[in-house]
Amino acid sequence: MSSPREPIGVVGTGYVGLVSAAGFAELGNEVHCIDIDAGKIERLKAGEIPIYEPGLAEMVGRNRERMHFSTDIGDALRSARLLFVAVGTPPTYSGDADLSAVNAVVGTMPASDRHALVMKSTVPVGTGRDIKRLFAEQDKTGFRYVSCPEFLKEGSAIDDFIRPDRVVVGDDSDWAGDAVVDLYRPLLTAEHGGDGPGALVRTDIASAEMVKLAANAFLATKISFINEIANVCEETGADVIEVARGMGLDDRIGPKFLQAGVGFGGSCFPKDVMGLKQLAGNSGYHFQLLSAVIEVNELQKRRVIGKLHKHLGGTLVGRRIALLGLAFKPDTDDMRDATSLVLIARMQAAGATVSVYDPVAEDEARKLIRGVRFAGSALDAVVGADAAVLVTEWREFKDLDWSAVAAAMSGTTVIDGRNALDADAVKAAGLTYEGIGRS
Ligand SMILES: NC(=O)c1ccc[n+]([C@@H]2O[C@H](COP(=O)([O-])OP(=O)(O)OC[C@H]3O[C@@H](n4cnc5c(N)ncnc54)[C@H](O)[C@@H]3O)[C@@H](O)[C@H]2O)c1
């Protein structure tokens, strides 16, 4: 890192934007963070971190003097030539990505031949082409465009920034692509002048856009695949944990994303799988496999209801069920498209009363869930419960005192929706354990 690092702008200070901004500040860049949410910017200016992400508050704290927060995009444009876009691209009713936030940012770009937009948001293939066409129509051809999709995982986002598997840069082989590679250089392998682990994939814009969608769709496919294997295991007496272990040792398969459970959720997989399916459909191709991946995932969430019926006498009417975990995965407060939302709605529709506990996602969950009892602890949640269902595999649930749980519950059923608990410890406490795909 001999040459001075250039100031950059980051538009959108959510999970991706704030982590990226803090990461680049840690590398030595001045970072101008822009968001339209004035309340969020005020909180950030006051040193408050609006999301839960391990290590993020510390990293922002360490780099406060290099991180500048504003609602005015002009502040970023004046200082920086690279403007990273990290605004949300949620699904629309049609399943396509909603690009209104991206388009709003694009609309504020001035005619300039010294600036570039660097797209971190996950967008359909062709978005870069469309934005460049729009710039051309508006006599802004000097404005450069780079696709630099983000692969961080909530819960380990800081580590993912610092130690990326790969950095994908899609561009028109111009100064902007070079500048983005320079920014990431310390995180890249020695082959690319860095001392990090990140392989560099420098490619065209459309291919970079597709890498992101294809990677998420593949991971989701792996999850739906192992969930179907788990369901067959239940019918045939095999144990999916043993099966996944045996499969994962084949290095063509690998052990990751072979954990059977109650289906994937979150702000990325469901929307990106659907987005790729729609993108294919809009271009005239029926992506049959992804239709199955989505359907399997929806059915998988509902299988828990069948398990509860089996253990609770064929009905949930009047039954009390405790949900352990609400966030779509551990170590985040993100509730977007969380499996817990579907489970709670199904349980309530079937007549059950539901108590819930999550160590960090309660505030986010309260915005989305009605009619449940928010408990102050896991033990509080299971008081009087006929059944407990583990939905998010937070560490503290694995360490629960199962004798205390058994004493607090009025029933004995424990459904381990993530195959994360020690089945023997649960059973030793006199409880009935059922996982996903276990013999
Ligand atoms: N969250 C993840 O794990 C993850 C991982 C990889 C990629 N992505 C992708 O990154 C993008 C951002 O995701 P996120 O989870 O960080 O979203 P987020 O909702 O947490 O953050 C988006 C931020 O953008 C702000 N914003 C919206 N419109 C704006 C505008 N016109 N100008 C300035 N700010 C604006 C919002 O106020 C919000 O703070 C999405 O496309 C997502 O698919 C997310």
The ligand as a Gaussian input file, in Angstrom:
#p B3LYP/6-31G(d) Opt

LIG

0 1
 N      -27.533000      -8.191000       2.794000
 C      -26.727000      -9.067000       2.227000
 O      -26.308000     -10.066000       2.833000
 C      -26.281000      -8.879000       0.797000
 C      -25.190000      -9.603000       0.318000
 C      -24.787000      -9.412000      -1.002000
 C      -25.483000      -8.528000      -1.820000
 N      -26.556000      -7.858000      -1.323000
 C      -27.246000      -6.916000      -2.209000
 O      -26.807000      -5.600000      -1.859000
 C      -27.871000      -4.658000      -2.001000
 C      -28.103000      -3.944000      -0.686000
 O      -28.525000      -4.897000       0.267000
 P      -28.601000      -4.547000       1.825000
 O      -28.981000      -5.794000       2.514000
 O      -27.383000      -3.817000       2.213000
 O      -29.844000      -3.526000       1.802000
 P      -30.350000      -2.575000       2.993000
 O      -31.803000      -2.474000       2.822000
 O      -29.794000      -3.055000       4.294000
 O      -29.654000      -1.168000       2.680000
 C      -30.026000      -0.361000       1.612000
 C      -29.809000       1.077000       2.018000
 O      -29.967000       1.904000       0.859000
 C      -30.642000       3.102000       1.266000
 N      -31.225000       3.733000       0.079000
 C      -32.332000       3.388000      -0.603000
 N      -32.524000       4.224000      -1.638000
 C      -31.498000       5.112000      -1.624000
 C      -31.138000       6.221000      -2.430000
 N      -31.863000       6.559000      -3.492000
 N      -30.035000       6.909000      -2.098000
 C      -29.292000       6.569000      -1.014000
 N      -29.590000       5.531000      -0.219000
 C      -30.673000       4.812000      -0.514000
 C      -31.646000       2.611000       2.291000
 O      -32.111000       3.681000       3.105000
 C      -30.807000       1.581000       3.048000
 O      -30.127000       2.171000       4.125000
 C      -29.071000      -5.470000      -2.501000
 O      -29.080000      -5.416000      -3.895000
 C      -28.752000      -6.882000      -2.039000
 O      -29.359000      -7.867000      -2.838000
 C      -26.965000      -7.993000      -0.030000

